[in-house]
Amino acid sequence: MTPLADIRARLGGVYVTRRAALAAAAPVPVVVWLPYAWPWVVAFGWLVALGLLVQRDIAHAPGPGTLTATRELPVKLSVGVANPVTLAVHSSAIRPARITVRETPPAGFVGERVAGPVEIGPRGEWTHRFAFTPPARGRFEFGPVMARSAGPLALAGRHFALCGPEAAKVYPDITAVHTYALLARRGTLHEIGVRAARFAGVGTDFESLRDYLDGDDYRDIDWKATARRGTPVVRTFEAERSQTIVLAVDAGRLMTPYVGTLTKLDRAVNAALLLAYLATRSGDNVGLLVFGRDVHTFVPPRKGHRQFLAILEALYTVEGAVEEPDYAGALRYLSTRVRRRALVVLFTELVGTEPSRRLLGVLQAMSRRHLPLVMTQRNREVERLAAELPAEETDVFRAAVAADLVHDKAAALALLAAAGSLVVDVEPERLSTAAVNRYLEVKARGRL
């Protein structure tokens, strides 16, 4: 028990306000001028009267018997975004209750913790909504919600727990999935940067007829419809359903650094979750592979909402490790379990020529059966150092190292693209949107 907690325990959950301290010192300017023993008599009388007032304030301050609270947490909190935590306080007192409450989120959670002071009417209720941003996925625990109630004169009061601890689970960014679903229903996905990707004549499922436009392939003209309408009409197709998508997430050391408030791994997990939602909604079979030195998690490709929930639970437990990823072992493992041609979306990071060569050799072998899509995240700080004009001698070395890193990564991505892999290198904040856009483009162009 901390010294402060020990003092509070001995005081029995009672506190004295600054107003009481100022009131205790109030007669000093007067009593110092009184003769003989009168200063002591007046001071003693004043303190006794003040003590009675403080005692009365404590007696009338609402306590745990008259104040109750319920805390409402989301069933699944999202990492990296503000999550609402609602606190409802009910007073059974016949007098107004003036309180200040303090929420106790887990360590590292960002958000305002104190609310009040606020006055709750007789037998009234007050609701406050906190917002906390978790720094990582996993299991956490909220501590008790503490309250400080003041007496009518605000000289003293009580402090006590309104409600006890509560467990919480932090998942990948589920709010992004909800936002995508809402914007998709409204037809306003462009607000988050998602582009419509449909191409006439591509795909296998007939969608509709439309008027011929400059640039359309003559082979897409529907001659019967053209004869009926008297103007050229072309057939459009939508992307084939029931294709296979595998989300491969590298959980090695290069994915553990933070970019802003989240690690690269967390951003990759968020992007994989959004892509899993979209692909399952599109009727595709979606699987998941998480690997580092070994394969940590494998969810075989299936379709449907239950598969999305299975992938969500699997991504919830993903943890990064300071180890080199075994690309060959992981993708060999995948090839033996996914026989059907699939779009393999690999979320990884490339630094140095040796890891790039290893990945290049693996993807060249894989591209005979599957279509690899490599998703990496740009490092703005390294790019800034590489482009910055050095001011001192030490800056020259930093700029040289940064320039080498930028050059090596660009060369590695160019080699991957030349070998038949699709490559996307974007800012970390745009990873989810870029993954969705490239998936829609692959589907629309019939690359699978």
Secondary structure, 3 states (H helix, E strand, C coil): CCHHHHHHHHHCCEEECHHHHHHHHCCHHHHCCCCCCHHHHHHHHHHHHHHHHHHHHHHHCCCCCCEEEEEECCCCEECCCCEEEEEEEEECCCCCEEEEEECCCCCCCECCCEEEEEEECCCCEEEEEEEEECCCCEEEEECCEEEEEECCCCCEEEEEEEECCEEEEEECCHHHHHHHHHHHHHCCHHHHCCCCCCCCCCCCEEEEEEECCCCCCHHHECHHHHHHHCCCEEEEEECCCCCEEEEEEECCHHHCCEECCEEHHHHHHHHHHHHHHHHHHCCCEEEEEEECCCEEEEEEEECCHHHHHHHHHHHHCCCCCCCCCCHHHHHHHHHHHCCCCEEEEEECCCCCHHHHHHHHHHHHHHCCCCEEEEEEECCHHHHHHHHCCCCCHHHHHHHHHHHHHHHHHHHHHHHHHHCCCEEEEECHHHHHHHHHHHHHHHHHCCCC
